[in-house]
Amino acid sequence: MTALVLVFLTLVNQAEPPTLRLDSPFAPAETPFTAASWNRLLETARASRTDRGYWHAVVRVDSIVVDSAAGLVRPFLAFEDGPMSRMAALRLEGGRRVRATDLERTFRAHAGKPADRNHLDRFETDLLATGWFRSAAVTGIEGAPDAARLVVRVVERPSAASDALIGYAPGGDGWMGYFDLDLRHTFGVGTYAGFRFERLRPLESSLEAHGQGRWFGAEARFFNQDTTYRTTEITALPRWESGHRWTLEAVLGLRHVRSAVSTSTGFDGLERRIGLRATYADGQGLRLGTESTIGLRETRTDAWRTTTAALLADWEQGPWALRLRARTTEARVRTPDQAYRIGGAADLRGYREGELRANRYAWSDAEYRWGAADDTQLFVFAGGGYAAAGLWSAGFGFRYPTPLGRMELTYGGRGLVHVRLSAGR
C-alpha cells in the first residue's frame, strides 16, 4: 500500500492538480499532501500510543479516500500493538514556582506503572491533590517504551491570596457589623506566610500570623476583649506529608492569659499544649481533618488540664457541596476566647459572625449551585446542628467575578446579609 501511495503522489505532482490536504488526526489541519508530509504522518502514527498505554509497533495503510470536491485525502490506518509504555520520568510545562523535582514524591508512587489512561488519570488526580495547581493534564509521552517520560501541562494557583468578610446584621444591641481579613502569600512549594485580622463585635478582636515550610509550620495569635482579657499564643507545627494526600502535624504550643479581673477567677496563667492534626485530600473533592490536643494550665494556686477534639469534612461533586463540623472542649475554667464561635459567611450561614458560643457543637450544611465555578454562580443552601440548642440555617445567594476577586453575597434569613470577597483562592 505504501508503494501505491508513492505512485499516487508521483502522478499528482505530474498532473499539477489543485492542492490536496491531509485529513487525519495524525497531521495538523491544512497540511498539504506531499511525500514529506505523508512520511511525517506515518512517523507520528508510529509514535502514538493506545489508551491502554501500548506503543504502535506496526502501522499500515488499509485504504485511502480522495475527496476531490473538498480537496482532502483521508488515509485509514491499522495498528498492531507493541510494548507498553511505563512511566519513568516527568517533564513539566507551565510551572513558574513549582519544578519537576518538587513533584518527585508524588511521581514516585506512579513510577514504573503502565502509562494507560487509568494510571494517567490517577496521576493527574494526585497532582491536583497537592493544592499547587488550578489544572494539570498529561499532554504527551516521550522516550522509549520502558522509560517513558510524561509531558505534563499545569496552571499554578496565584502566589497571593486574600479573603475578606464584611457584614451588617441585627444583634442583641441593635445592628452591628463585623470584619474578617485573611491574607496569604506563597513563596514556593509548600511554603507560605500570612496573617488574619478579625473584629467580631465591639471591642473584641484578634490578630493571627501564620506560616509554613516544607517540614515545619508556626502560628502566633493575639486576642483582646475590651482590655479585660488578653491572650497570647504561640504554636509550633512540625509536619509530615505522604504523597500530598495525608498530612500530619504535631501541635506544640504555649498560651499566656492575662486578666484585668481578680486572679481568684483562675484565668491568669500559662498553658502548655500538645496535640496532633491530620488531614486527608483525595484530589476529587473530598477533604477530611481531625485534631486532638491536651493542655496543662497553671496559675498561682492551681493546675488543671484542658482537652479538645475536632472533626471537619468537606465534599464537592458537580453542583453539590457538603460540609460537616464538630468540636468539643473539656476544661474546668475557660477564658472567653476558648469557647467555640459559630456562625458567619465562612461558617454556619444565617447567623452573625461568631454569634453563638459553645463548648461543644456539631453542624452540617448542603449547597446546590447553578453555573460554572469561574463565572456567575447562583446557589441555595440548608443545614442544621446542635450547640446547647438546635441550630438551623437556610438561604440563597450568588457569586460573581470582579476585577478585585470573586464576590459572594448571601442572604441567610432574619434580615442577615453576608458579603465575602476572595481573590487567588
ABEGO torsion letter per residue (X at the ends): XAAAAAAAAAAAAAAGBBBBBBBBAABBBGBBBBAAAAAAAAAAAAABBBAAGBBBABBBBABBBBBAAAGBBBBBBBBBBBBBBBBABBBBBGBAABBAAAAAAAAAAABGBBBBAAAAAAAAAAAAAAGABABBBBABBBEBAABBBBBBBBBBBBABBBBBBBBBBBBAAEBBBBBBBBBBBBABBGBBBBBBBBBABBGBBBBBBBBBBAABBBBBBBBBBGGABBBBBBBBBBBBBBGGABBBBBBBBBBBBBBABBAAAGABEBBBBBBBBBBBBAGAGBBBBBBBBBBBBBBAABBBBBBBBBBBBBBBBEABBBBBBBBBBBBABBBAAABBBBEEAABBBGBBBGABBBABBBBBBBBBBBEBAABBBBBBBBBBEBBGBBBBBBEBEBBBBBAAEBBBBBBAEGGBBBBBBBBGX
